[in-house]
Amino acid sequence: ISERCKITDVDEESSPITRLFTAVCPKPGTSMDELIPITPFEFTIEKTEEYLLHVKGIEACAVIKIDLPFKLDSLVAFIILNKLTDKKHLLTLDKINELCIRNLDACYVPSMIIELATGEIPRNNKSGDIDVDILSQLALRKYYETNIITPRNPFESQIELIWREYLESPSIISLKSNFFEMGVDSLKAGLL
């Protein structure tokens, strides 16, 4: 496929989001020699923000892109819910997540949605822009609170240590960590 699309070099070190392309599958019966035109996919977090701001019951939101442990280029949405919305339209984070999954392309669906207390989205005092550093810290803290389950016994500790050494990971590997999101495939598992 890369020859038919004229992809000659993929920078594996770059962010996965910068390596997104769109293409149209050729019609059945198309010659295997025919080139498939591709175009780089323009990814912007504003699309997620715009969608969330149009959801009834969300008063304010901010979306950032950060690298979570074993999950590069994660979108994290911070929202402030409008508490004055009537009871039958009361939003939960699960409902917001379902709406995003249903109405956005997969690359725009936030990995995490965090509700902020009423007030304002944290902003940088000098520029007035969203304070990405504060939001990143909040996202990482929330990620570790909800996703990191440390080993509960000596056997699990030994397995976790083996995985951490194999993956050359300085951070604890949670019992909830996803095998494939950690960069492991069936071949690497066999070697382990």
Stockholm file with secondary structure:
# STOCKHOLM 1.0

chainA/1-192         ISERCKITDVDEESSPITRLFTAVCPKPGTSMDELIPITPFEFTIEKTEEYLLHVKGIEACAVIKIDLPFKLDSLVAFIILNKLTDKKHLLTLDKINELCIRNLDACYVPSMIIELATGEIPRNNKSGDIDVDILSQLALRKYYETNIITPRNPFESQIELIWREYLESPSIISLKSNFFEMGVDSLKAGLL
#=GR chainA/1-192 SS CHHHHTCCCCCTTSCGGGGCEEECCCCTTCCTTSCCCEEECCCCTHHHHHHHHTSTTEEEEEEEEEEETTEEEEEEEEEEECTTSCGGGCCCHHHHHHHHHHHSCGGGSCSEEEECCSSCCCBCTTTCSBCHHHHHHHHHHHHHHHHCCCCCSHHHHHHHHHHHHHHTCSSCCCTTCCTTTTTCCHHHHHHC
#=GC SS_cons         CHHHHTCCCCCTTSCGGGGCEEECCCCTTCCTTSCCCEEECCCCTHHHHHHHHTSTTEEEEEEEEEEETTEEEEEEEEEEECTTSCGGGCCCHHHHHHHHHHHSCGGGSCSEEEECCSSCCCBCTTTCSBCHHHHHHHHHHHHHHHHCCCCCSHHHHHHHHHHHHHHTCSSCCCTTCCTTTTTCCHHHHHHC
//
